């Protein structure tokens, strides 16, 4: 008989903040509870008026604060993390005997605090590595949105500090003592859950030990994200292509706009009986620049900025296709959701996406930052109905076979049992006593 687990999920951000990691954490927590395990979310109180503790849809959430700015936002930065880490230490130390395992969803300073407490208390910890970040060629002091055919370019430069990079590089630059913290992680007994195959060489090249690295990708609830019988009729001219992503540099929305511009500038004969439209669902700091790019490319009539939406499932089910134009990724939840809803999907050949899609078999892969190549792929799924339907069917089958949420979470539970059985004698004794009590 397997012991039910008491799991502490440590998340740098959690609801009401919304993003890929936050959504994945919530899905994982609910699925674990469905399987009979106890789950507590330990996260940061990003705004002073947020509750310190509450129950969100059945999930106990504990929030840790720090020093706040005048506008009520939590002060986070190279030094701002120090009071957060201290308060986080006090909280975790007080609660440590309530948990069998810590699972941090990011490599962060609070994960380092939990790792140290786990070592002292002999409680195992697993740390997610969501992203391998950009390649070396993309690491620069400033980031520049793609100009492609544009002559006006002054507005394209953005501060590189606003760019989300790989976990290790981000910790180096965002936290005081970041390099020392990375060294601590490498010497610790922590385990590391990677989401894609590209993350393995990323970690080992930085000195992390391969025997402590476990590959388990994200999953999607295929009963929730599923095709509908009244999906867009191939006989009808509408061809809505949806992109769901934060409007940030790594997501490559600027590249997608250039690709769409190229597509719309082609001789119109191929789309004489079709109505292609690009729908962008999301939000982020690049909104002004992205909208200006669309204006300069004169594609406003066929591009719609939807903003942050709560009806993503309905948007997916009503769309013709899905596109993810990322410069780099970890394991894109939105791509899995698009495939699960039975859409023909296009993605760039980056971490995660290249694991999910086999080019031409269950989707289309293009090289990142290649708008002409992306335009060709977009035209193919818009124009070639038979191809689009075949890719949609194969994509859904891939999700059911390899990325079903229930199966992925079962692999996580197996990982928890494994690390608990490998832990210290004190925890093994507590583990046995817990099983006897049940």
C-alpha positions as CSV (number, residue, x, y, z in Angstrom):
1,X,0.0,0.0,0.0
2,X,1.5,3.3,-1.0
3,X,1.4,6.1,1.6
4,X,-0.6,9.2,0.7
5,X,1.8,12.1,0.4
6,X,1.9,15.6,2.0
7,X,3.3,17.8,-0.8
8,X,4.4,21.4,-0.5
9,X,4.3,23.1,-3.9
10,X,6.6,26.1,-3.9
11,X,5.7,28.7,-6.5
12,X,7.3,32.1,-7.0
13,X,3.9,33.2,-8.5
14,X,0.5,31.8,-8.1
15,X,-3.2,32.9,-8.6
16,X,-4.4,35.6,-9.0
17,X,-1.4,36.1,-11.2
18,X,-1.8,34.1,-14.4
19,X,0.8,32.5,-16.6
20,X,2.0,29.2,-17.9
21,X,3.8,28.1,-14.7
22,X,0.9,29.3,-12.5
23,X,-1.7,27.4,-14.5
24,X,0.5,24.3,-14.6
25,X,1.0,24.5,-10.8
26,X,-2.8,24.7,-10.2
27,X,-3.5,21.8,-12.6
28,X,-0.9,19.7,-10.9
29,X,-2.1,20.5,-7.4
30,X,-5.8,19.6,-8.2
31,X,-4.8,16.4,-9.9
32,X,-2.7,15.4,-6.9
33,X,-5.6,16.1,-4.6
34,X,-7.9,14.0,-6.8
35,X,-5.4,11.1,-6.4
36,X,-5.7,11.4,-2.6
37,X,-2.6,13.4,-1.7
38,X,-2.5,16.5,0.5
39,X,-1.2,19.6,-1.3
40,X,-0.3,23.0,0.1
41,X,0.8,26.0,-2.1
42,X,3.5,28.1,-0.7
43,X,4.0,31.3,-2.7
44,X,4.8,35.0,-2.4
45,X,2.4,37.8,-1.4
46,X,3.1,40.0,-4.4
47,X,0.7,42.7,-3.2
48,X,0.2,44.0,0.4
49,X,-3.6,43.7,0.2
50,X,-3.5,40.0,-0.7
51,X,-4.4,37.5,2.0
52,X,-1.6,35.7,3.8
53,X,-3.5,32.4,3.9
54,X,-6.7,31.3,2.1
55,X,-8.3,28.4,0.4
56,X,-8.6,28.7,-3.4
57,X,-10.9,26.2,-5.0
58,X,-10.0,23.7,-2.3
59,X,-6.3,24.4,-2.3
60,X,-4.6,25.8,0.9
61,X,-2.4,28.8,-0.1
62,X,0.2,30.4,2.2
63,X,1.8,33.6,1.0
64,X,5.0,35.1,2.3
65,X,5.7,38.8,2.0
66,X,8.7,41.1,2.4
67,X,9.2,44.8,1.9
68,X,6.5,46.6,-0.1
69,X,6.7,49.7,-2.4
70,X,4.4,52.6,-1.9
71,X,2.0,51.3,-4.4
72,X,1.6,48.1,-2.5
73,X,3.8,45.8,-4.7
74,X,6.3,43.5,-3.2
75,X,9.9,44.7,-3.7
76,X,11.8,42.1,-5.6
77,X,15.3,42.5,-7.0
78,X,18.9,41.9,-6.3
79,X,18.5,42.9,-2.7
80,X,14.7,42.8,-2.3
81,X,14.8,39.0,-2.1
82,X,16.7,39.0,1.2
83,X,13.8,39.9,3.5
84,X,11.6,37.6,1.5
85,X,14.0,34.8,1.9
86,X,14.2,35.4,5.7
87,X,10.5,35.4,6.1
88,X,10.2,32.4,3.8
89,X,12.7,30.6,6.0
90,X,10.7,31.2,9.1
91,X,7.5,30.0,7.5
92,X,9.0,26.8,6.0
93,X,10.9,26.0,9.2
94,X,7.7,26.3,11.2
95,X,5.7,24.1,8.8
96,X,8.5,21.6,7.8
97,X,7.1,18.6,9.8
98,X,3.8,18.9,7.9
99,X,5.3,17.8,4.6
100,X,6.9,14.7,3.1
101,X,8.4,16.4,0.1
102,X,9.0,19.9,-1.2
103,X,8.5,20.6,-4.9
104,X,9.6,24.0,-6.1
105,X,8.3,25.0,-9.5
106,X,11.3,27.4,-10.3
107,X,15.0,27.7,-9.6
108,X,14.9,30.6,-7.2
109,X,16.2,32.0,-3.9
110,X,13.2,30.7,-2.0
111,X,13.9,27.2,-3.6
112,X,17.4,27.6,-2.1
113,X,15.9,28.3,1.3
114,X,13.7,25.2,1.0
115,X,16.7,23.1,-0.1
116,X,18.7,24.0,3.0
117,X,15.8,23.3,5.3
118,X,15.2,20.0,3.5
119,X,18.8,19.0,4.0
120,X,18.7,19.8,7.7
121,X,15.3,18.2,8.2
122,X,15.9,15.3,5.8
123,X,13.0,16.2,3.6
124,X,13.6,15.7,-0.1
125,X,13.2,18.6,-2.6
126,X,12.5,18.6,-6.3
127,X,13.1,21.8,-8.3
128,X,11.6,22.4,-11.7
129,X,13.8,23.8,-14.5
130,X,11.1,25.3,-16.8
131,X,13.4,26.8,-19.4
132,X,16.9,26.3,-20.9
133,X,16.7,29.9,-22.1
134,X,18.2,31.3,-25.3
135,X,21.2,30.1,-27.1
136,X,24.5,31.9,-26.7
137,X,24.0,33.9,-29.9
138,X,20.8,35.4,-28.4
139,X,22.4,36.5,-25.1
140,X,23.2,40.2,-25.3
141,X,23.0,43.4,-23.4
142,X,19.9,44.7,-25.2
143,X,17.1,42.9,-27.0
144,X,15.7,44.2,-30.3
145,X,12.4,43.2,-31.8
146,X,12.6,42.1,-35.4
147,X,12.7,44.8,-38.0
148,X,12.5,42.6,-41.1
149,X,11.1,45.0,-43.8
150,X,10.5,48.0,-41.5
151,X,12.4,51.2,-42.0
152,X,11.3,52.8,-38.7
153,X,13.3,50.9,-36.1
154,X,13.9,53.2,-33.1
155,X,11.0,51.8,-31.1
156,X,12.2,48.1,-31.5
157,X,14.9,48.2,-28.8
158,X,13.9,46.9,-25.4
159,X,15.9,46.6,-22.1
160,X,17.4,43.1,-21.8
161,X,16.6,43.2,-18.1
162,X,13.0,42.8,-19.1
163,X,13.7,39.7,-21.1
164,X,12.9,36.3,-19.4
165,X,16.0,34.1,-19.9
166,X,17.0,30.6,-18.7
167,X,16.7,29.9,-15.0
168,X,20.4,29.7,-14.2
169,X,21.2,33.0,-16.1
170,X,18.2,34.7,-14.5
171,X,19.3,33.8,-11.0
172,X,22.8,35.0,-11.7
173,X,21.6,38.5,-12.6
174,X,18.5,38.9,-10.5
175,X,19.7,37.9,-7.0
176,X,22.5,39.2,-4.8
177,X,24.8,36.2,-4.4
178,X,23.2,34.4,-7.4
179,X,26.4,32.6,-8.4
180,X,27.0,31.3,-4.8
181,X,23.3,30.1,-4.8
182,X,23.9,28.2,-8.0
183,X,27.0,26.6,-6.6
184,X,24.9,25.6,-3.5
185,X,22.3,24.0,-5.7
186,X,24.9,22.0,-7.6
187,X,26.4,20.6,-4.4
188,X,23.0,19.9,-2.8
189,X,21.0,16.7,-2.7
190,X,18.1,18.4,-4.6
191,X,16.5,16.6,-7.6
192,X,15.7,18.5,-10.8
193,X,12.6,18.0,-12.9
194,X,13.2,19.0,-16.5
195,X,10.4,19.5,-19.0
196,X,12.2,18.9,-22.2
197,X,15.2,17.0,-23.6
198,X,17.1,20.2,-24.4
199,X,17.2,21.0,-20.6
200,X,19.4,18.0,-19.8
201,X,22.6,19.3,-21.6
202,X,21.7,22.7,-20.4
203,X,21.9,21.6,-16.7
204,X,24.9,19.2,-17.1
205,X,26.9,21.8,-19.0
206,X,26.5,24.0,-15.9
207,X,27.8,21.3,-13.6
208,X,24.6,19.7,-12.3
209,X,24.7,16.0,-11.8
210,X,22.8,13.9,-14.4
211,X,21.7,11.3,-11.8
212,X,19.7,14.0,-10.0
213,X,17.8,15.1,-13.2
214,X,14.4,13.6,-14.1
215,X,12.5,14.3,-17.3
216,X,8.8,14.7,-16.9
217,X,7.0,17.1,-19.3
218,X,3.9,19.2,-18.7
219,X,0.5,17.6,-19.3
220,X,-2.9,18.8,-20.4
221,X,-6.4,17.7,-19.4
222,X,-7.7,16.3,-22.7
223,X,-11.2,16.0,-21.3
224,X,-11.3,19.7,-20.8
225,X,-9.2,20.7,-23.9
226,X,-11.0,18.7,-26.5
227,X,-12.3,19.2,-30.1
228,X,-16.0,20.1,-30.6
229,X,-18.2,18.5,-33.2
230,X,-19.1,21.9,-34.6
231,X,-15.4,22.8,-35.2
232,X,-14.9,25.2,-38.1
233,X,-16.4,23.8,-41.2
234,X,-13.7,23.3,-43.9
235,X,-16.3,24.4,-46.5
236,X,-16.6,27.8,-44.9
237,X,-14.0,30.5,-45.8
238,X,-13.0,31.5,-42.2
239,X,-9.5,30.6,-41.2
240,X,-8.8,32.0,-37.8
241,X,-5.2,31.3,-36.6
242,X,-4.8,31.7,-32.8
243,X,-1.7,32.5,-30.7
244,X,-2.0,32.4,-26.9
245,X,1.1,33.8,-25.2
246,X,2.4,36.5,-23.0
247,X,3.5,39.5,-25.1
248,X,7.2,39.2,-24.1
249,X,10.4,39.0,-26.2
250,X,10.9,35.2,-25.9
251,X,7.5,34.5,-27.3
252,X,8.3,36.0,-30.7
253,X,5.0,37.7,-31.4
254,X,6.9,40.4,-33.4
255,X,8.2,37.6,-35.7
256,X,4.7,36.3,-36.1
257,X,3.4,39.7,-37.2
258,X,6.2,40.0,-39.8
259,X,5.3,36.5,-41.1
260,X,1.6,37.5,-41.3
261,X,2.6,40.7,-43.1
262,X,4.5,38.6,-45.7
263,X,1.5,36.3,-46.0
264,X,-0.9,39.2,-46.6
265,X,1.5,40.8,-49.2
266,X,1.5,37.7,-51.4
267,X,-0.7,37.8,-54.5
268,X,-4.2,37.4,-53.2
269,X,-5.3,34.7,-55.6
270,X,-4.5,31.9,-53.2
271,X,-6.9,33.3,-50.6
272,X,-9.6,34.5,-53.0
273,X,-12.1,32.2,-51.3
274,X,-10.6,32.3,-47.8
275,X,-10.7,34.7,-44.9
276,X,-7.4,34.4,-42.9
277,X,-7.3,36.2,-39.6
278,X,-4.7,36.2,-36.9
279,X,-6.0,36.3,-33.2
280,X,-3.5,37.2,-30.5
281,X,-4.7,36.4,-27.0
282,X,-2.4,37.5,-24.1
283,X,-0.9,40.5,-22.4
284,X,2.5,41.9,-21.6
285,X,4.9,44.8,-21.7
286,X,5.4,44.7,-25.5
287,X,1.8,45.6,-26.4
288,X,2.6,49.1,-27.6
289,X,5.5,48.0,-29.8
290,X,3.6,45.0,-31.2
291,X,0.5,47.1,-32.1
292,X,2.8,49.7,-33.8
293,X,4.5,46.9,-35.9
294,X,1.0,45.8,-37.0
295,X,0.2,49.4,-38.1
296,X,3.5,49.8,-40.0
297,X,2.9,46.5,-41.8
298,X,-0.7,47.6,-42.6
299,X,-2.2,44.3,-41.3
300,X,-4.6,45.7,-38.8
301,X,-7.6,44.5,-40.8
302,X,-6.6,40.9,-40.5
303,X,-5.0,40.9,-37.0
304,X,-6.9,41.2,-33.7
305,X,-5.2,41.8,-30.3
306,X,-7.6,40.1,-28.0
307,X,-5.9,40.9,-24.7
308,X,-6.0,38.6,-21.7
309,X,-8.9,36.2,-22.1
310,X,-10.6,33.8,-19.7
311,X,-12.3,31.8,-22.5
312,X,-9.2,30.3,-24.1
313,X,-10.8,26.9,-24.5
314,X,-13.7,28.3,-26.5
315,X,-11.2,30.4,-28.6
316,X,-9.2,27.2,-29.4
317,X,-12.3,25.2,-30.3
318,X,-13.5,28.0,-32.6
319,X,-10.2,28.5,-34.4
320,X,-8.9,26.9,-37.5
321,X,-5.2,26.6,-36.4
322,X,-2.7,27.5,-33.7
323,X,0.8,29.0,-33.9
324,X,3.6,29.3,-31.3
325,X,6.4,31.5,-32.8
326,X,8.8,31.4,-29.7
327,X,12.4,32.4,-29.8
328,X,12.9,30.0,-26.9
329,X,10.7,27.9,-24.6
330,X,10.6,25.5,-21.8
331,X,7.5,23.3,-22.4
332,X,4.7,25.4,-23.9
333,X,1.4,24.6,-22.3
334,X,-0.5,26.6,-24.9
335,X,0.9,24.4,-27.7
336,X,-0.3,21.2,-25.9
337,X,-3.7,22.8,-25.3
338,X,-4.0,23.7,-29.0
339,X,-3.1,20.2,-30.1
340,X,-5.5,18.7,-27.5
341,X,-8.3,20.8,-29.0
342,X,-7.7,19.2,-32.4
343,X,-6.0,22.2,-34.1
344,X,-3.3,21.9,-36.7
345,X,-0.3,23.5,-34.9
346,X,2.8,25.4,-36.0
347,X,5.7,25.9,-33.6
348,X,9.4,26.9,-33.8
349,X,12.1,24.3,-33.3
350,X,12.9,25.2,-29.7
351,X,13.0,23.4,-26.4
352,X,9.8,21.6,-25.6
353,X,8.1,22.3,-29.0
354,X,10.6,20.1,-30.8
355,X,9.8,17.3,-28.3
356,X,6.1,17.6,-28.9
357,X,5.9,18.1,-32.7
358,X,7.3,15.8,-35.4
359,X,7.4,18.1,-38.4
360,X,4.9,17.1,-41.0
361,X,3.5,14.2,-38.9
362,X,1.5,15.9,-36.1
363,X,2.3,19.6,-36.7
364,X,4.7,21.9,-38.5
365,X,8.1,23.0,-37.2
366,X,10.0,26.0,-38.4
367,X,13.3,27.6,-37.3
368,X,13.0,30.4,-34.8
369,X,13.2,34.0,-36.1
370,X,12.5,33.1,-39.7
371,X,9.4,35.0,-40.7
372,X,9.5,33.8,-44.3
373,X,9.6,30.2,-43.2
374,X,6.8,30.8,-40.8
375,X,4.7,32.5,-43.5
376,X,5.0,29.4,-45.7
377,X,3.8,27.2,-42.8
378,X,0.9,29.5,-42.1
379,X,-0.2,29.5,-45.7
380,X,0.0,25.7,-45.8
381,X,-2.4,25.1,-42.9
382,X,-4.7,27.8,-44.1
383,X,-4.8,26.7,-47.7
384,X,-4.3,22.9,-47.6
385,X,-7.4,21.6,-45.9
386,X,-6.5,18.0,-46.0
387,X,-3.1,18.7,-44.5
388,X,-4.7,20.8,-41.7
389,X,-7.2,18.0,-40.8
390,X,-4.5,15.3,-40.8
391,X,-2.2,17.3,-38.6
392,X,-5.0,18.1,-36.2
393,X,-6.0,14.5,-35.8
394,X,-2.4,13.4,-35.3
395,X,-1.7,16.2,-32.8
396,X,-4.7,15.2,-30.7
397,X,-3.5,11.6,-30.7
398,X,0.0,12.7,-29.6
399,X,-1.5,14.4,-26.5
400,X,-3.6,11.4,-25.6
401,X,-0.6,9.1,-25.9
402,X,2.2,11.2,-24.3
403,X,0.9,14.3,-22.5
404,X,-2.3,13.4,-20.8
405,X,-2.4,15.2,-17.5
406,X,-3.4,12.1,-15.4
407,X,-0.5,10.1,-16.8
408,X,2.0,12.9,-16.3
409,X,1.0,13.5,-12.7
410,X,1.2,9.7,-12.0
411,X,4.8,10.0,-13.1
412,X,5.3,12.9,-10.7
413,X,3.9,10.8,-7.9
414,X,6.3,8.0,-8.8
415,X,9.1,10.6,-8.6
416,X,7.9,11.7,-5.2
417,X,8.0,8.1,-3.9
418,X,11.4,7.5,-5.3
419,X,13.0,10.6,-3.7
420,X,11.3,9.9,-0.4
421,X,12.7,6.4,-0.3
422,X,16.2,7.7,-1.1
423,X,16.1,10.3,1.7
424,X,17.6,10.1,5.2
425,X,16.9,7.7,8.0
426,X,14.8,10.2,10.0
427,X,12.5,10.8,7.1
428,X,12.3,7.0,6.2
429,X,11.3,6.3,9.8
430,X,8.5,9.0,9.6
431,X,7.5,7.6,6.2
432,X,7.1,4.0,7.7
433,X,5.2,5.3,10.7
434,X,2.9,7.2,8.3
435,X,2.2,4.1,6.3
436,X,1.5,2.0,9.5
437,X,-0.9,4.7,10.6
438,X,-2.9,4.3,7.4
